[in-house]
Amino acid sequence: MVTMDEKEVAQLVFRGIVGCMTNPILRSLSPLALLLASCGSMISAKGADPADAGIAITDVATFDEPWAMTFLPGTNMALITEKKGKLKLWTQGTDKTVDVSGTPTVDYGGQGGFGDVVASPDFAQSGMVYLSWAEAGENDTRGAVVARAKLVLGDAPRLEGLSVIWRQFPKVTGRGHYSHRIAFSPDRKYLFISSGERQKFTPAQDLSANLGKVIRLLPDGTPAPGNPFESKGGVSAQIWSYGHRNLLGLAFSPDGRLWDIEHGPAGGDEINHVEPAKNYGWPLVSDGDHYDGKPIPRNKTRPDLAQPAISWNPVIAPGDMIFYTGSAFPQWQGQALIAALGAGGIVRVKIDGEKATELERIDLGNRIREIEQAPDGTLYVLEDGEGAKLRHVMPKG
Protein backbone atom coordinates (compact mmCIF):
# COMPACT_ATOMS: atom_id res chain seq x y z
CA MET A 1 0.00 0.00 0.00
CA VAL A 2 1.34 3.46 -0.94
CA THR A 3 0.85 5.99 1.84
CA MET A 4 0.50 9.68 0.99
CA ASP A 5 -0.81 12.55 3.06
CA GLU A 6 -3.82 14.58 1.84
CA LYS A 7 -1.66 17.41 0.54
CA GLU A 8 0.46 15.02 -1.52
CA VAL A 9 -2.66 13.43 -3.02
CA ALA A 10 -4.03 16.86 -3.90
CA GLN A 11 -0.76 17.85 -5.48
CA LEU A 12 -0.65 14.70 -7.61
CA VAL A 13 -4.21 15.34 -8.83
CA PHE A 14 -3.44 18.97 -9.68
CA ARG A 15 -0.23 17.97 -11.45
CA GLY A 16 -2.14 15.50 -13.59
CA ILE A 17 -4.97 17.91 -14.43
CA VAL A 18 -2.94 21.03 -15.08
CA GLY A 19 -0.25 19.11 -16.93
CA CYS A 20 -2.93 17.67 -19.21
CA MET A 21 -4.15 21.19 -19.98
CA THR A 22 -1.21 21.57 -22.33
CA ASN A 23 -2.97 19.07 -24.60
CA PRO A 24 -5.45 20.89 -26.91
CA ILE A 25 -7.76 17.85 -27.05
CA LEU A 26 -7.97 17.59 -23.26
CA ARG A 27 -8.60 21.34 -22.95
CA SER A 28 -11.89 20.79 -24.81
CA LEU A 29 -13.16 18.17 -22.36
CA SER A 30 -15.76 18.77 -19.66
CA PRO A 31 -14.44 19.09 -16.08
CA LEU A 32 -15.60 15.54 -15.25
CA ALA A 33 -14.08 14.09 -18.39
CA LEU A 34 -10.89 16.02 -17.71
CA LEU A 35 -10.70 14.63 -14.19
CA LEU A 36 -11.13 11.10 -15.50
CA ALA A 37 -8.50 11.73 -18.16
CA SER A 38 -6.09 13.10 -15.58
CA CYS A 39 -6.64 10.13 -13.28
CA GLY A 40 -5.67 7.90 -16.15
CA SER A 41 -2.46 9.86 -16.56
CA MET A 42 -1.43 9.55 -12.91
CA ILE A 43 0.62 6.67 -14.29
CA SER A 44 1.23 8.91 -17.27
CA ALA A 45 1.71 7.91 -20.91
CA LYS A 46 1.76 4.17 -20.30
CA GLY A 47 5.13 2.78 -21.30
CA ALA A 48 6.31 -0.33 -23.08
CA ASP A 49 5.78 -3.76 -21.60
CA PRO A 50 9.08 -4.96 -20.05
CA ALA A 51 9.27 -7.94 -22.43
CA ASP A 52 8.81 -5.64 -25.44
CA ALA A 53 11.59 -3.43 -24.07
CA GLY A 54 13.94 -6.42 -23.96
CA ILE A 55 14.12 -6.82 -20.21
CA ALA A 56 13.21 -9.47 -17.66
CA ILE A 57 12.28 -8.71 -14.05
CA THR A 58 12.64 -10.78 -10.90
CA ASP A 59 11.23 -9.74 -7.53
CA VAL A 60 13.95 -10.06 -4.90
CA ALA A 61 12.87 -8.73 -1.49
CA THR A 62 10.28 -6.54 0.21
CA PHE A 63 10.76 -3.32 2.19
CA ASP A 64 8.67 -0.82 4.16
CA GLU A 65 8.67 2.58 2.42
CA PRO A 66 12.19 2.33 0.99
CA TRP A 67 13.78 5.55 -0.23
CA ALA A 68 17.37 4.92 -1.37
CA MET A 69 19.88 2.18 -2.11
CA THR A 70 23.64 1.96 -2.62
CA PHE A 71 25.90 -0.98 -3.46
CA LEU A 72 28.94 -1.36 -1.23
CA PRO A 73 32.15 -1.49 -3.30
CA GLY A 74 34.10 -4.74 -3.00
CA THR A 75 31.15 -6.64 -1.52
CA ASN A 76 28.01 -8.41 -2.70
CA MET A 77 25.86 -6.26 -0.43
CA ALA A 78 23.83 -3.06 -0.58
CA LEU A 79 22.34 -0.65 1.94
CA ILE A 80 18.69 0.37 1.70
CA THR A 81 17.00 3.12 3.72
CA GLU A 82 13.39 2.95 4.88
CA LYS A 83 11.63 6.25 5.57
CA LYS A 84 10.55 5.34 9.12
CA GLY A 85 14.20 5.10 10.15
CA LYS A 86 15.57 1.64 9.45
CA LEU A 87 18.74 0.94 7.50
CA LYS A 88 18.78 -2.49 5.87
CA LEU A 89 21.79 -4.50 4.70
CA TRP A 90 20.83 -6.75 1.80
CA THR A 91 22.94 -9.54 0.31
CA GLN A 92 22.76 -9.73 -3.49
CA GLY A 93 21.38 -12.98 -4.87
CA THR A 94 19.24 -13.61 -1.79
CA ASP A 95 16.16 -12.21 -0.06
CA LYS A 96 18.20 -11.83 3.14
CA THR A 97 18.16 -8.46 4.89
CA VAL A 98 19.63 -7.47 8.25
CA ASP A 99 18.95 -4.32 10.28
CA VAL A 100 21.95 -2.04 10.76
CA SER A 101 22.17 -0.58 14.26
CA GLY A 102 23.40 2.85 15.26
CA THR A 103 20.99 4.71 12.98
CA PRO A 104 19.73 8.23 13.80
CA THR A 105 16.31 9.34 15.00
CA VAL A 106 14.44 10.68 11.97
CA ASP A 107 11.47 13.02 11.71
CA TYR A 108 9.04 10.76 9.85
CA GLY A 109 5.97 12.14 8.10
CA GLY A 110 4.90 13.55 4.75
CA GLN A 111 7.96 13.42 2.52
CA GLY A 112 10.31 13.23 5.50
CA GLY A 113 12.19 10.42 7.18
CA PHE A 114 15.32 8.50 6.27
CA GLY A 115 16.64 9.68 2.92
CA ASP A 116 19.67 8.94 0.80
CA VAL A 117 22.60 6.59 1.42
CA VAL A 118 25.86 6.62 -0.55
CA ALA A 119 29.13 4.75 -0.02
CA SER A 120 32.19 6.96 0.29
CA PRO A 121 34.48 6.83 -2.76
CA ASP A 122 37.14 5.31 -0.49
CA PHE A 123 34.74 2.84 1.14
CA ALA A 124 37.06 -0.13 0.49
CA GLN A 125 39.65 1.50 2.74
CA SER A 126 37.57 3.60 5.16
CA GLY A 127 34.23 1.80 5.41
CA MET A 128 32.56 5.23 5.46
CA VAL A 129 29.01 5.84 4.27
CA TYR A 130 27.01 9.05 3.92
CA LEU A 131 23.34 9.31 4.87
CA SER A 132 20.61 11.95 4.86
CA TRP A 133 17.39 12.30 6.82
CA ALA A 134 14.81 14.79 8.08
CA GLU A 135 15.70 16.17 11.52
CA ALA A 136 13.28 17.80 13.96
CA GLY A 137 13.96 21.32 15.20
CA GLU A 138 12.30 23.69 17.66
CA ASN A 139 8.73 24.97 17.37
CA ASP A 140 7.50 22.33 14.92
CA THR A 141 10.30 22.97 12.43
CA ARG A 142 12.51 20.49 10.64
CA GLY A 143 15.16 20.24 7.96
CA ALA A 144 17.36 17.79 6.13
CA VAL A 145 20.78 16.78 7.41
CA VAL A 146 23.68 14.81 5.95
CA ALA A 147 25.96 12.70 8.15
CA ARG A 148 28.74 10.19 7.74
CA ALA A 149 29.65 7.10 9.74
CA LYS A 150 31.77 3.99 9.55
CA LEU A 151 29.84 0.88 8.55
CA VAL A 152 31.05 -2.16 10.48
CA LEU A 153 30.03 -5.37 8.71
CA GLY A 154 29.60 -8.81 10.26
CA ASP A 155 26.87 -10.77 11.99
CA ALA A 156 25.58 -7.59 13.68
CA PRO A 157 26.28 -4.72 11.26
CA ARG A 158 26.35 -1.27 12.80
CA LEU A 159 27.17 2.38 12.20
CA GLU A 160 29.99 3.80 14.31
CA GLY A 161 30.85 7.45 14.87
CA LEU A 162 27.76 8.87 13.15
CA SER A 163 28.37 12.61 12.79
CA VAL A 164 26.22 15.28 11.11
CA ILE A 165 28.32 17.31 8.66
CA TRP A 166 25.63 19.47 7.00
CA ARG A 167 22.19 20.89 7.81
CA GLN A 168 19.52 22.74 5.90
CA PHE A 169 19.25 26.35 7.05
CA PRO A 170 16.90 27.60 8.23
CA LYS A 171 14.73 24.85 9.62
CA VAL A 172 11.10 25.57 8.69
CA THR A 173 7.63 24.16 9.24
CA GLY A 174 6.13 21.53 6.94
CA ARG A 175 7.22 18.10 5.77
CA GLY A 176 7.91 18.48 2.06
CA HIS A 177 10.69 19.13 -0.45
CA TYR A 178 13.71 18.01 1.55
CA SER A 179 15.38 16.59 -1.60
CA HIS A 180 18.59 15.58 0.30
CA ARG A 181 20.18 13.52 -2.50
CA ILE A 182 23.94 12.93 -2.26
CA ALA A 183 26.52 12.56 -5.05
CA PHE A 184 30.32 12.53 -5.16
CA SER A 185 32.21 14.12 -8.02
CA PRO A 186 34.02 11.72 -10.37
CA ASP A 187 37.39 12.93 -9.06
CA ARG A 188 36.21 11.92 -5.56
CA LYS A 189 37.12 15.35 -4.15
CA TYR A 190 33.70 16.93 -3.65
CA LEU A 191 30.39 16.07 -2.02
CA PHE A 192 27.27 17.45 -3.71
CA ILE A 193 23.89 17.67 -1.96
CA SER A 194 20.49 18.61 -3.36
CA SER A 195 18.65 20.86 -0.92
CA GLY A 196 14.95 21.41 -1.64
CA GLU A 197 13.18 24.69 -0.95
CA ARG A 198 10.90 22.98 1.61
CA GLN A 199 7.73 24.21 -0.16
CA LYS A 200 8.56 27.77 0.90
CA PHE A 201 9.25 29.13 -2.62
CA THR A 202 11.32 32.28 -1.99
CA PRO A 203 14.31 30.73 -0.17
CA ALA A 204 15.35 29.26 -3.53
CA GLN A 205 16.38 32.79 -4.58
CA ASP A 206 17.88 33.78 -1.21
CA LEU A 207 21.65 33.28 -1.01
CA SER A 208 21.57 33.65 2.79
CA ALA A 209 19.68 30.32 3.02
CA ASN A 210 20.76 26.96 1.63
CA LEU A 211 17.22 25.87 0.70
CA GLY A 212 16.48 25.44 -3.00
CA LYS A 213 20.15 24.97 -3.79
CA VAL A 214 22.77 22.49 -4.96
CA ILE A 215 25.52 22.38 -2.34
CA ARG A 216 29.22 21.59 -2.91
CA LEU A 217 31.32 20.54 0.09
CA LEU A 218 34.52 18.75 0.91
CA PRO A 219 33.94 15.20 2.19
CA ASP A 220 34.20 16.44 5.80
CA GLY A 221 31.29 18.85 5.25
CA THR A 222 33.21 22.12 5.01
CA PRO A 223 32.45 24.42 2.05
CA ALA A 224 34.55 23.53 -0.98
CA PRO A 225 37.17 26.11 -1.98
CA GLY A 226 36.24 27.95 -5.15
CA ASN A 227 32.49 27.86 -4.63
CA PRO A 228 30.93 30.83 -6.45
CA PHE A 229 29.61 32.63 -3.34
CA GLU A 230 32.36 31.77 -0.86
CA SER A 231 33.21 35.46 -0.33
CA LYS A 232 29.79 35.96 1.27
CA GLY A 233 30.65 33.48 4.04
CA GLY A 234 28.15 31.53 6.12
CA VAL A 235 25.88 29.09 4.32
CA SER A 236 26.35 31.11 1.11
CA ALA A 237 29.83 29.61 0.88
CA GLN A 238 28.24 26.14 0.46
CA ILE A 239 26.16 27.09 -2.59
CA TRP A 240 26.98 25.78 -6.08
CA SER A 241 23.72 26.76 -7.82
CA TYR A 242 20.32 28.12 -6.82
CA GLY A 243 16.71 28.60 -7.92
CA HIS A 244 15.85 24.91 -7.47
CA ARG A 245 12.56 23.40 -6.25
CA ASN A 246 12.56 19.70 -5.26
CA LEU A 247 15.58 17.84 -6.66
CA LEU A 248 15.14 14.09 -6.27
CA GLY A 249 17.96 13.00 -8.55
CA LEU A 250 21.57 14.20 -8.63
CA ALA A 251 24.06 12.40 -10.87
CA PHE A 252 27.18 12.84 -12.97
CA SER A 253 27.07 11.87 -16.64
CA PRO A 254 29.97 9.84 -18.09
CA ASP A 255 31.56 13.04 -19.42
CA GLY A 256 31.80 14.41 -15.86
CA ARG A 257 28.93 16.91 -15.96
CA LEU A 258 26.47 17.23 -13.06
CA TRP A 259 22.73 16.89 -13.72
CA ASP A 260 19.64 17.04 -11.53
CA ILE A 261 16.05 15.98 -12.00
CA GLU A 262 13.41 18.10 -10.27
CA HIS A 263 9.72 17.96 -9.53
CA GLY A 264 7.85 20.88 -11.01
CA PRO A 265 4.60 22.18 -9.46
CA ALA A 266 1.46 21.33 -11.48
CA GLY A 267 3.50 20.32 -14.52
CA GLY A 268 7.07 21.08 -15.43
CA ASP A 269 9.25 18.28 -14.07
CA GLU A 270 12.71 18.93 -15.51
CA ILE A 271 16.30 17.82 -15.99
CA ASN A 272 19.00 20.47 -15.57
CA HIS A 273 22.70 20.64 -16.29
CA VAL A 274 23.90 22.02 -12.95
CA GLU A 275 26.65 24.63 -13.26
CA PRO A 276 28.25 26.95 -10.68
CA ALA A 277 26.54 30.27 -9.85
CA LYS A 278 23.63 29.64 -12.22
CA ASN A 279 20.04 30.48 -11.27
CA TYR A 280 17.55 27.76 -12.31
CA GLY A 281 14.57 30.04 -11.93
CA TRP A 282 12.28 28.71 -9.22
CA PRO A 283 9.88 30.25 -8.20
CA LEU A 284 10.24 33.00 -10.82
CA VAL A 285 9.63 30.66 -13.75
CA SER A 286 8.54 27.10 -14.41
CA ASP A 287 7.04 25.00 -17.19
CA GLY A 288 4.22 24.19 -14.76
CA ASP A 289 1.71 26.25 -12.81
CA HIS A 290 0.73 26.61 -9.15
CA TYR A 291 -1.57 23.95 -7.72
CA ASP A 292 -4.39 26.51 -7.44
CA GLY A 293 -4.15 27.08 -11.19
CA LYS A 294 -2.36 30.42 -10.97
CA PRO A 295 0.02 30.62 -13.93
CA ILE A 296 3.78 30.87 -13.58
CA PRO A 297 5.85 32.53 -16.32
CA ARG A 298 7.50 29.91 -18.51
CA ASN A 299 11.24 29.24 -18.48
CA LYS A 300 11.64 30.59 -22.01
CA THR A 301 10.41 34.04 -20.90
CA ARG A 302 13.62 34.47 -18.92
CA PRO A 303 16.56 33.60 -21.19
CA ASP A 304 18.85 35.16 -18.58
CA LEU A 305 18.11 32.18 -16.32
CA ALA A 306 19.35 28.62 -16.78
CA GLN A 307 17.05 26.62 -19.05
CA PRO A 308 16.03 22.99 -18.49
CA ALA A 309 17.39 20.36 -20.83
CA ILE A 310 13.88 18.85 -20.95
CA SER A 311 10.59 19.36 -19.11
CA TRP A 312 7.47 17.23 -18.87
CA ASN A 313 3.75 17.96 -19.12
CA PRO A 314 2.06 15.81 -17.87
CA VAL A 315 4.63 15.10 -15.20
CA ILE A 316 6.56 11.87 -14.69
CA ALA A 317 7.11 12.55 -10.94
CA PRO A 318 10.75 11.40 -10.74
CA GLY A 319 12.07 9.51 -7.73
CA ASP A 320 15.75 9.28 -8.71
CA MET A 321 18.07 9.30 -11.73
CA ILE A 322 21.31 7.55 -12.71
CA PHE A 323 23.49 7.51 -15.80
CA TYR A 324 23.94 4.01 -17.13
CA THR A 325 27.56 2.87 -17.62
CA GLY A 326 27.26 -0.92 -17.59
CA SER A 327 27.52 -3.62 -20.23
CA ALA A 328 24.30 -5.57 -19.58
CA PHE A 329 22.34 -3.06 -21.69
CA PRO A 330 24.95 -1.75 -24.16
CA GLN A 331 22.35 0.19 -26.12
CA TRP A 332 21.62 2.26 -22.99
CA GLN A 333 25.17 3.32 -22.22
CA GLY A 334 25.50 7.00 -21.37
CA GLN A 335 21.75 7.51 -21.07
CA ALA A 336 19.88 8.85 -18.05
CA LEU A 337 17.60 6.27 -16.45
CA ILE A 338 14.84 7.78 -14.31
CA ALA A 339 12.92 6.02 -11.56
CA ALA A 340 9.46 7.42 -12.20
CA LEU A 341 6.79 7.59 -9.51
CA GLY A 342 4.10 9.13 -11.70
CA ALA A 343 5.04 7.32 -14.89
CA GLY A 344 5.16 4.04 -12.99
CA GLY A 345 8.42 2.64 -14.31
CA ILE A 346 11.70 3.58 -15.94
CA VAL A 347 12.10 6.55 -18.29
CA ARG A 348 15.11 6.51 -20.63
CA VAL A 349 16.54 9.86 -21.70
CA LYS A 350 19.35 10.73 -24.11
CA ILE A 351 21.54 13.73 -23.32
CA ASP A 352 22.93 15.60 -26.33
CA GLY A 353 24.93 18.68 -25.36
CA GLU A 354 22.60 20.88 -23.32
CA LYS A 355 19.42 19.19 -24.51
CA ALA A 356 17.70 15.96 -23.52
CA THR A 357 15.24 13.75 -25.38
CA GLU A 358 12.97 11.09 -23.93
CA LEU A 359 13.56 7.78 -25.71
CA GLU A 360 11.35 5.26 -23.96
CA ARG A 361 9.14 4.49 -21.00
CA ILE A 362 9.09 1.00 -19.54
CA ASP A 363 5.95 0.21 -17.58
CA LEU A 364 6.64 -1.58 -14.29
CA GLY A 365 3.09 -1.24 -13.01
CA ASN A 366 3.90 0.64 -9.83
CA ARG A 367 5.47 3.83 -8.50
CA ILE A 368 9.26 3.49 -8.68
CA ARG A 369 11.23 5.37 -6.03
CA GLU A 370 14.84 4.35 -6.71
CA ILE A 371 17.03 2.92 -9.47
CA GLU A 372 20.58 1.63 -9.03
CA GLN A 373 23.16 -0.01 -11.29
CA ALA A 374 24.67 -3.17 -9.84
CA PRO A 375 28.37 -4.00 -10.22
CA ASP A 376 27.50 -6.51 -12.97
CA GLY A 377 25.70 -3.84 -15.00
CA THR A 378 22.18 -5.09 -14.32
CA LEU A 379 19.70 -2.80 -12.59
CA TYR A 380 17.69 -2.83 -9.40
CA VAL A 381 14.60 -0.71 -8.78
CA LEU A 382 12.72 -0.07 -5.55
CA GLU A 383 8.99 0.44 -5.55
CA ASP A 384 7.46 3.16 -3.39
CA GLY A 385 5.39 2.69 -0.24
CA GLU A 386 4.58 -0.09 2.20
CA GLY A 387 5.32 -3.62 1.05
CA ALA A 388 7.49 -2.23 -1.76
CA LYS A 389 9.43 -4.73 -3.80
CA LEU A 390 13.10 -4.66 -4.75
CA ARG A 391 13.12 -5.79 -8.39
CA HIS A 392 16.05 -7.05 -10.46
CA VAL A 393 16.06 -5.76 -14.05
CA MET A 394 18.05 -7.92 -16.48
CA PRO A 395 18.32 -8.37 -20.25
CA LYS A 396 15.62 -10.66 -21.61
CA GLY A 397 16.60 -14.13 -22.79
PEPEUR-V457038 format. One record per helix or strand of 2 or more residues. SS is the DSSP state (H for helix, E for strand). FROM is the first residue (numbers start at 1). TO is the last residue. If there is no record, write none. Layout:
ss=SS from=FROM to=TO
ss=SS from=FROM to=TO
This chain:
ss=H from=6 to=20
ss=H from=24 to=27
ss=H from=31 to=40
ss=E from=48 to=49
ss=E from=55 to=63
ss=E from=66 to=71
ss=E from=77 to=82
ss=E from=87 to=91
ss=E from=97 to=99
ss=E from=114 to=119
ss=H from=123 to=126
ss=E from=128 to=136
ss=E from=142 to=152
ss=E from=158 to=167
ss=E from=179 to=184
ss=E from=190 to=195
ss=H from=202 to=205
ss=E from=213 to=218
ss=H from=230 to=232
ss=H from=234 to=238
ss=E from=239 to=242
ss=E from=246 to=252
ss=E from=258 to=263
ss=E from=269 to=273
ss=H from=299 to=301
ss=E from=310 to=312
ss=E from=318 to=323
ss=H from=330 to=332
ss=E from=336 to=340
ss=E from=345 to=352
ss=E from=355 to=363
ss=E from=368 to=373
ss=E from=379 to=383
ss=E from=388 to=395
